[in-house]
Amino acid sequence: MTSHVTHLESALDGTRFPAGQVHTIHQGRPLWVRYDLDAVRANVTPADIARRPPSLWRYRELLPLPSEVEPVSLGEGMTPLLPCPRLGASLGMQNLWIKDESQLPTGSFKSRGMAVAVSMAKHLGLKRLAIPTAGNAGGALAAYGARAGMEVFVFMPDDTPIINQIESHLANAKVFLANGLINDCGRVVREGVQAMGWFDMSTLKEPYRLEGKKTMGLELAEQFGWSLPDVIFYPTGGGTGLVGMWKAFAELRELGWIAKDPKMPRLISCQSTGCAPIVRAFESGARFADLFEGAHTIASGLRVPVAVGDFMMLDAIRASGGCALTGREERILEWMKRATSLEGVSLCPETAVCLDALETMLADGRVKPDERVVVFNTGAAQKYPEIVRLALPRLDVTKPIDYTRLNTEH
Ligand SMILES: *Cc1c(COP(=O)(O)O)cnc(C)c1O
């Protein structure tokens, strides 16, 4: 075999495109990668997969990179599915897990997408890549680009978290800070394609990042013993995470690796009150989302006022019986502290928004206390040092320490 990809297909109107070539978008909208799932089923079983190394490449038959091609890899391991009894109890629920993506290379789930997208870009002969980013995607592309020996241009808002600026710079990307948001950076990349000869790696404008992110759904199913939880909370910006997971579940169902007619999980797409275009579109019943004016949130990964994959997100949310819901911007720090102090998980501000939404849905009965709920922690708190301001007590070690005070000074 080389790969099981049969063709690509417009998510908007089904127009087909041949496999094994460079592709972008069709009529401004994304493409799906389609596989010969009968051939996959004939070639590999869940038991075979269980014996492979714990990385996203264990799902090789469901990925686009031909089997004889070496992936561009930073050792992207499977991420733990952590039961969270203390956080769950504090919310009044019994079955809460966090799928902790913060342990991936560059500290976010963006590495899944970039491992596959950069592997494909290299395989297809691309040499120069450019990306607009809210932060973590740029850092991940810079790292995988460096690993592949490719040239990378990164465009980010000038108030993007400093770690994202540093990691991109250290990986030798050409980093530019823009006085606008990710969609403004997107225009710079799009309009520079001719002049600069780069390939546009924007979310969902090349088809393979989605395939990498799909592995979150494959991994989740495997970790649940080839079944699925009742509800999934996912922080959504550009939408590849949510849409990729839904695609994974559909492929697994077709393969027969999960029960033919299972209750599919309800997808809860979580956004901040400071930037919630998908929530607005969901509530209005629209299939496409309007630009969210004045977007502001410290959850930088969610600062995406407009997304080309909006309809793919909204279709998946609705098909799942889930919803799109905001978490309150002003409670982000409180949830980061609460989750990390109760469970030790390094919770990113994007996922903090999910916990606020989960609390809302438990209170109004849309999530029952005994349902099996998985919250995705998409990144590491360490990537956002500027949002926490600390004033820890000082200790003068040149003088005798008054130990009795240490109990009360915190
Ligand atoms: C990018 C990002 C998101 C949003 O993911 P999408 O796939 O763009 O919807 C959420 N959390 C973190 C930490 C991110 O970096």
The ligand as a MOL file (V3000), in Angstrom:
LIG
                    3D

  0  0  0     0  0            999 V3000
M  V30 BEGIN CTAB
M  V30 COUNTS 15 15 0 0 0
M  V30 BEGIN ATOM
M  V30 1 C -5.8500 26.8250 18.3930 0
M  V30 2 C -6.2890 26.5430 19.7680 0
M  V30 3 C -7.6290 26.2780 20.0720 0
M  V30 4 C -8.7180 26.3220 19.0270 0
M  V30 5 O -8.5970 25.2440 18.1560 0
M  V30 6 P -9.2350 25.2090 16.7070 0
M  V30 7 O -8.9300 23.8810 16.1690 0
M  V30 8 O -8.6120 26.3330 15.9350 0
M  V30 9 O -10.7010 25.4480 16.8850 0
M  V30 10 C -7.9410 25.9390 21.3690 0
M  V30 11 N -7.0030 25.8880 22.3350 0
M  V30 12 C -5.7140 26.1510 22.0920 0
M  V30 13 C -4.7410 26.0890 23.1960 0
M  V30 14 C -5.3080 26.4950 20.7900 0
M  V30 15 O -4.0150 26.7490 20.5490 0
M  V30 END ATOM
M  V30 BEGIN BOND
M  V30 1 1 1 2
M  V30 2 1 2 3
M  V30 3 2 2 14
M  V30 4 1 3 4
M  V30 5 2 3 10
M  V30 6 1 4 5
M  V30 7 1 5 6
M  V30 8 2 6 7
M  V30 9 1 6 8
M  V30 10 1 6 9
M  V30 11 1 10 11
M  V30 12 2 11 12
M  V30 13 1 12 13
M  V30 14 1 12 14
M  V30 15 1 14 15
M  V30 END BOND
M  V30 END CTAB
M  END
